[in-house]
Amino acid sequence: MQETTILGVDVGATGFKGGLVDVTTGTMLTERFRFDTPQRTPAAMAYTFRSLIDHFDYTGVVGVGFPAVVHPQRSR
């Protein structure tokens, strides 16, 4: 795999979505893959995240986005 390829992951309220992305062009290199968001426990979230990584048989850098409202001292 090239150094310019990362696994991009969007952790949303209803699903974990991910795909391999070329960071120099912003081009998706694979089709997006989705798992339903599990119960919101650390173990369930970690298992689903790992399942997404395993789906792509990926071992490199991962970029992740989480939904949140950002405030200077906290997030919700």
C-alpha positions as CSV (number, residue, x, y, z in Angstrom):
1,M,0.0,0.0,0.0
2,Q,1.3,3.5,-0.8
3,E,2.3,6.0,1.9
4,T,-0.4,8.4,0.6
5,T,-3.1,6.0,1.4
6,I,-5.0,6.1,4.7
7,L,-8.2,4.5,6.1
8,G,-10.7,7.3,6.6
9,V,-13.4,6.5,9.2
10,D,-16.6,8.5,10.0
11,V,-18.1,7.5,13.4
12,G,-21.7,8.6,13.3
13,A,-24.8,8.1,15.4
14,T,-26.2,5.4,13.1
15,G,-23.1,3.9,11.5
16,F,-19.3,3.6,11.2
17,K,-18.3,4.3,7.6
18,G,-14.9,3.9,6.1
19,G,-12.8,3.6,3.0
20,L,-9.3,3.9,1.7
21,V,-8.4,7.4,0.7
22,D,-5.5,8.9,-1.2
23,V,-4.6,11.9,0.9
24,T,-2.8,13.8,-1.8
25,T,-5.9,13.9,-4.1
26,G,-8.7,13.2,-1.6
27,T,-9.8,10.4,-3.9
28,M,-11.6,7.4,-2.5
29,L,-9.7,4.3,-3.6
30,T,-12.3,1.8,-2.4
31,E,-16.1,1.8,-2.1
32,R,-17.3,3.1,1.3
33,F,-18.1,0.3,3.7
34,R,-20.6,0.6,6.7
35,F,-21.3,-1.1,10.0
36,D,-24.3,-0.1,12.1
37,T,-23.2,1.8,15.2
38,P,-23.3,-0.6,18.1
39,Q,-24.5,0.0,21.7
40,R,-22.5,2.9,23.0
41,T,-20.1,0.9,25.2
42,P,-16.3,1.2,24.9
43,A,-16.1,-2.6,24.1
44,A,-18.8,-2.5,21.5
45,M,-17.4,0.6,19.8
46,A,-13.8,-0.8,19.8
47,Y,-15.1,-4.1,18.3
48,T,-16.9,-2.4,15.5
49,F,-14.0,-0.1,14.8
50,R,-11.7,-3.1,14.6
51,S,-14.1,-4.9,12.3
52,L,-14.0,-2.0,9.9
53,I,-10.2,-2.1,9.9
54,D,-10.3,-5.8,9.4
55,H,-12.7,-5.5,6.5
56,F,-10.0,-3.6,4.6
57,D,-7.2,-5.8,5.9
58,Y,-5.5,-2.5,6.8
59,T,-2.4,-1.9,8.9
60,G,-1.6,1.8,8.3
61,V,-2.6,5.3,9.4
62,V,-6.3,5.8,10.3
63,G,-8.1,9.2,10.2
64,V,-11.2,9.4,12.3
65,G,-14.1,11.9,12.6
66,F,-16.5,11.9,15.5
67,P,-19.7,13.8,15.8
68,A,-19.5,16.5,18.5
69,V,-20.2,20.1,19.2
70,V,-16.9,21.7,20.2
71,H,-16.7,24.3,23.0
72,P,-13.6,25.9,24.4
73,Q,-13.7,23.8,27.6
74,R,-15.8,20.8,26.7
75,S,-17.6,18.8,23.9
76,R,-21.0,17.2,23.8
